[in-house]
Amino acid sequence: MSSSNAQPEPPRGSFKYHGVLILSLAAVYPIASWWMLAYGGDVGASALWLAATPQVFCYLALLWVFGRSLRSGREALLTCFARFVHGEISVDIARYTRQITIFWTAFFALMALTSASLLVFVSVAAWLFFANVLNLPLLVCAFVAEYAYRSMRFPGVAYPSLGETVTAFRRFRSSGGKS
C-alpha cells in the first residue's frame, strides 16, 4: 500500500532508524508478557521473566548501538560524538574514543550475560542481588574509572560539563549523528 503522504523509511544508519527499531522490539515485550501470563501456566516463572527482561534488553540494546559502530569502515560512536562536541580531535583522542567504545560494548555484553546467567544458572536470589544492588554501583564504577583514566591520560584537555554534554548529545541526535 503506497501513498503520496507516506513517510520515507529513515536511513539504516540514522539515530531515527535505531530508535524505531528499538521501540519496535520493545513493543514485543508487553505482548510477550501478556501471552506468558495468560497462557504460560507458571505465573512465578512468567513474573520472573517480566522482571528480568527489561534489564537484559536495555543492555543488549546498548550493546547493539555501541557495537555496530565498531564495524569495519565505520567511525566508533564515541569518536563521532567527540568530534561533534570538540570539533577536530587528535589521532590519539580518536584512538582512545574507539577503545572506550570497545570498553562500553564489552561492559554492556558482560552485564547482559551476567544478569541472564545468574537468573538461568544460579538462583533468583543471586540475580535479584545483582540486578537491584550491584547493577547501579557497577555502572557508576565504570563511568568513574573511565573518567579517572581519561583525566590521567589527557591531563590538558578540557571536558564539557554534564549539562553541556547533555545539550551536545541532543544536538548530535537531532543532526542524525553528523558532525
N, C-alpha and C positions, 0 to 999 in steps of 0.2 A: 504494500500500500504506500504509494508515493504521493506526496503533496507538495505544492509550491511553498507552503508555510513551514514545512518540516525543517527542523534544526539539523545542520550537518553534524555528523559524529565528530567529537573532539579528536585531534590527532593523537595517535597512540603514545607519544612521548610526553604529552602535556600533563600538568597537575590536575586539570579538569578531568581528563580521562582516568587518572589514578583514583580521583575522588569518586567518580561514577562507578568504577569497578569495585572499589572497596565498599561503597554504600550498597551496591547490588549484592555483594557477598554477605554483608551484614544483614540484609533483608531476609536472607535464607535462615538466619538464626531463630527469629521468633516463630517462623513456620515449622522448622525442625523441632523446636522446643514444644510447640503445641502438639505436634504429631507424637513426640515421645511421651508426653504426659497423657495424651488421650488414648494412645494405642500401645505404648511401650510396656505396660504391665507393671514393672518395678518402679514405683514412684520415687523411692530413695535414690536409685541409680539415675533416674531422669533428673531429679533435683540436683544431684551432684554434677551431672553433665552441664546443667544450666548454669551452675556456679562457676565451673572451671573454664568453660568455653570462651567467655569474653576476654579473660586474661591471656590465654594462649592465642586467640585470634588477634588481639592487639599487637602482641609481639611478632606474630607471623606477618601481619600487615606491615609493620615497621621493617622487619627483615626483608620483605619483598621490595619496599620502596628504596631502602638504602642499597640492598644487594644488587638490584637491577642496574643501578648507576655505575656499578663496578665492571660491567661487561666490557669486553674489548672494544676500543674505539669510542668509548663514552667518557665524559668527564664525571668524576665522582660527585655525588650530591653535595657534600660539604665543601668541595673545591669550588663548585658552581656557586654555592651560597657565599663563600668567602669572597669570590670575585664580585658578586653583586654588592656586598656590604663595603668592601675596601677598594673596589676598582681593580687596578692592576696589582697582582701579587707575585712574589718572587717564586722561583722554581723550588726553593726549599720549602716554602709555605704550601705550594701546590702539592708537593710530595707528601708533606705532613697531613694535609687535609684529606688526601686519598687514603693514607694509612689510618687516620682516625675514622673515616667512613668504613674501612675494613673492621676496625675495632668495634664500632657500634653494630655493624652487621653481625659479627660473631657474638656480641653480647646479647642481641635480640634472639639469635638462634639458641644460645645456651639457656636463656631464661625460658623460652618456649619449651625446649626439650626437657629442662629440669622440671618445670611445672607439670607437663604431661606425664613424664616418667614417674614422678613421685605419686601422682594420682593413680596411675595404672599399676605400677610395680611395687610400691612401698606401702603406703597407707593413707587413708583420708586425713588422719591427724598430721602426718608429715606434710602433705600437700597444703592443708589449712595453715600450718605454721609458715611454710614458705610463702604462700600467697598473701597472707594477712600480716605477717610480722617481718619477714625478710625482704619482700619484694621492693618496697619503697627505699629502705636503707641501702640495698644493693644498687639501686638506680642512682641514688644520691652519691654513693661512694664512687661510682663510675664517673659521674659528672665532676666531682671534686678531684679525683685522681687525674682526669684528663686536663682540667683547668690548671692544676699544680704542675703537671708535666709541661704543658704549653707555656706557662709562665716562666719556667726554668729554661726551656729550650729557646724561647724567643723573648728575652727579657726586655728589649727595647720597643716591642710592638704594642701600640695602644689598642685596647679592646673596647668595643661598644658596650654600653650599659645594657642591663636586661631589657629595659624599655625600648632602647634603640634597636636591639636585636629583634624584639617582637615586631616593631614597626617595619624593620627591614624585611623580616620574613613575610609579613602581609604584602609588602610591595613586590617581593620575589614571587609569591604565589600568584598575585594578580597579573604579573608580567608573563606568566607561563614558564618561569624559570629561566628567562633570557636576561642576561646582564645588560 
